[in-house]
Amino acid sequence: MTILGSLKFLALLLISLLLCISSISAKNISPCSGCEKPHKPTNSWTNNFLCALNKKRESLGVNTVVEHTALNYISRPWAKYQHLAHINSQPLPYQYKQGDKLPNGETIPKAAWSSDSIALDPKLNEFEIVENWWRVSNKSAIFADKKAAFGVARYKEYMVVAFYEADKLPYIGKTEPLSCK
């Protein structure tokens, strides 16, 4: 085989290889019925929860908006619930507020929330702050706004979610869907 013949053969081989690669690439990027945008829940507990929180802030005259990422903080209370990283697609189990009765008949004690801890009564040694958060549009956490700030705590094996002023504001972190148009 001459050098010219070898070059022609290599050129044909290269062209067929390029055609094969472009055909595979085209298949990978072509639109298909199963290639919808990533799932964004429309009527999930999370969306209802954020909607209700934002409406509550509006009613209090607070103009900042809670971001969707805020709920990521609730996904890390303690090791038992570490698998709830995708919190935007499912409700949290075992959500209670201060004063709720637990399945064993015990009532969750009320505790005073502060910016970085719970003012604990010595008898409440199993009541532990997990997270204080309020994500606002400027990406900062604010804790001075007691009427709107939110916290997550653990009481024994239960998760407790509460507003700072839990007695004055309705608790809206329940897992059933909320009516929020």
C-alpha positions in Angstrom: 0.0 0.0 0.0 1.4 3.4 -1.0 1.6 6.3 1.4 -1.2 8.1 -0.5 -3.4 5.0 -0.2 -2.7 4.8 3.6 -3.5 8.5 4.0 -6.8 8.1 2.2 -7.6 5.1 4.3 -6.8 7.0 7.5 -8.9 10.0 6.3 -11.9 7.8 5.6 -11.5 6.1 9.0 -11.3 9.5 10.7 -14.3 10.8 8.9 -16.4 7.7 9.8 -15.3 8.0 13.4 -16.3 11.6 13.6 -19.7 10.9 12.0 -20.2 8.1 14.5 -19.3 10.4 17.5 -21.5 13.2 16.2 -24.4 10.8 15.8 -24.0 9.6 19.4 -23.8 13.2 20.6 -26.9 14.2 18.7 -28.8 11.4 20.3 -27.7 12.5 23.8 -28.7 16.1 23.3 -31.9 15.7 21.3 -35.1 16.6 23.1 -37.3 13.7 24.2 -40.5 13.2 26.1 -38.7 12.0 29.2 -36.3 14.9 29.3 -38.4 17.4 31.3 -37.0 20.0 33.5 -35.9 18.9 37.0 -38.9 18.3 39.3 -40.0 21.3 41.2 -42.8 20.5 43.6 -45.8 22.7 43.1 -48.1 21.6 46.0 -45.6 20.1 48.4 -45.5 20.5 52.1 -42.4 22.6 51.7 -43.9 25.1 49.2 -47.0 25.4 51.3 -44.9 25.9 54.4 -42.8 28.7 52.8 -45.9 30.3 51.3 -47.6 30.4 54.7 -44.4 31.7 56.4 -44.1 34.5 53.9 -47.8 35.4 54.3 -47.3 35.5 58.0 -44.3 37.8 57.5 -46.4 40.1 55.2 -49.2 40.2 57.9 -46.6 41.3 60.4 -45.3 44.0 58.1 -42.0 42.3 57.4 -41.0 42.7 53.8 -38.3 40.1 53.5 -39.0 36.7 51.8 -38.0 33.3 53.0 -36.0 31.5 50.4 -36.5 27.9 49.5 -33.0 27.0 50.6 -33.9 27.9 54.2 -35.5 24.6 54.7 -32.2 22.8 54.0 -31.3 23.8 57.6 -34.1 21.7 58.9 -32.7 18.6 57.2 -29.8 18.4 59.7 -31.3 18.2 63.2 -29.6 15.0 64.3 -28.2 11.9 62.9 -31.4 10.0 62.7 -32.8 12.4 60.1 -29.6 13.0 58.0 -31.2 11.2 55.1 -33.7 14.0 54.7 -31.4 16.1 52.6 -34.1 16.4 49.9 -36.4 18.1 52.2 -38.2 20.0 49.4 -39.9 16.9 48.2 -41.2 15.4 51.4 -42.6 16.4 54.8 -40.5 15.9 57.9 -41.6 13.1 60.2 -42.4 13.7 63.9 -43.1 17.4 63.7 -44.5 18.8 66.9 -44.8 22.2 68.4 -44.3 23.2 72.0 -47.3 22.2 74.0 -48.3 19.3 71.7 -49.1 15.9 73.2 -46.7 13.2 72.1 -47.9 9.7 71.2 -46.9 8.5 74.7 -49.2 11.1 76.2 -46.5 13.4 77.4 -46.8 17.1 76.7 -43.9 18.9 75.1 -42.8 21.5 77.6 -42.5 25.1 76.5 -39.1 26.8 76.5 -38.1 30.3 75.9 -36.2 30.7 72.6 -33.2 33.1 72.3 -31.0 33.9 69.3 -28.6 31.0 69.8 -30.1 28.7 72.5 -33.1 27.7 74.4 -33.3 29.1 77.9 -33.5 25.6 79.5 -35.1 24.7 82.8 -32.9 22.1 84.5 -35.8 19.6 84.1 -35.7 20.0 80.3 -32.3 18.4 79.8 -33.6 16.5 76.8 -34.8 19.7 75.1 -32.0 20.9 72.8 -31.7 23.6 70.2 -30.9 22.3 66.8 -31.1 25.3 64.5 -32.2 28.9 64.5 -32.8 30.2 61.0 -34.4 32.8 58.9 -33.1 33.1 55.4 -34.0 36.4 53.8 -33.6 37.9 50.4 -30.1 39.4 51.3 -28.9 35.9 52.1 -28.3 36.7 55.8 -29.8 35.1 58.8 -31.6 37.4 61.2 -32.5 36.6 64.7 -33.5 40.0 66.0 -36.9 39.8 64.4 -38.5 37.9 67.1 -41.9 38.0 65.5 -40.7 36.1 62.4 -37.6 34.2 63.4 -38.0 30.4 63.4 -36.2 27.6 65.2 -35.9 23.9 65.3 -35.3 21.9 68.4 -35.1 18.3 69.6 -37.1 17.0 72.5 -36.1 13.3 73.2 -36.6 11.6 69.8 -39.1 14.2 68.6 -38.5 17.3 66.4 -40.1 20.5 67.6 -40.5 23.4 65.3 -41.6 26.8 66.7 -41.8 30.5 66.2 -40.0 32.6 68.8 -43.3 33.9 69.9 -45.0 30.6 69.8 -47.9 31.7 72.0 -48.8 34.7 69.8 -48.4 33.3 66.4 -50.1 30.2 65.0 -47.9 27.2 64.5 -47.9 26.5 60.8 -45.2 23.8 60.4 -47.5 20.9 60.5 -47.0 18.2 57.8 -50.5 18.2 56.3 -50.8 20.5 53.2 -51.7 24.1 54.1 -54.2 26.1 52.1 -52.1 29.0 50.8 -53.3 30.5 47.5 
